[in-house]
Amino acid sequence: MRIEVLLFAGVREAADSDRVTIDLPDGATYAGLLAALEVEIPTASAALASSRLAVDGEFVDLQSPVEVAGEVALIPPVSGG
């Protein structure tokens, strides 16, 4: 299956793009999607380790199987002041 992931902040800069398309085998989990993102954007591995995935605006459990969704976004950690 082919998943398009929206990227933000440092991961977006590392990828030099606001989105990336990842090919995953059927039955892959969101943890597998994160692992595939690390392979695709190796310079962002530190940021990926602390990021979360959201599907259609809802955070997902990394052990859940990937489902075809309208929007998958990689949400980096947020700090405030």
Buried (B, 14 or more C-beta within 10 A) or exposed (E): EEBEBBBBBBBBEBBEEEEBEBEBEEEBBBBBBBBBBEEBBEEBBEBBEEBBBBBEEEEBEBEEEBEEBEEBBBBBEEEEE
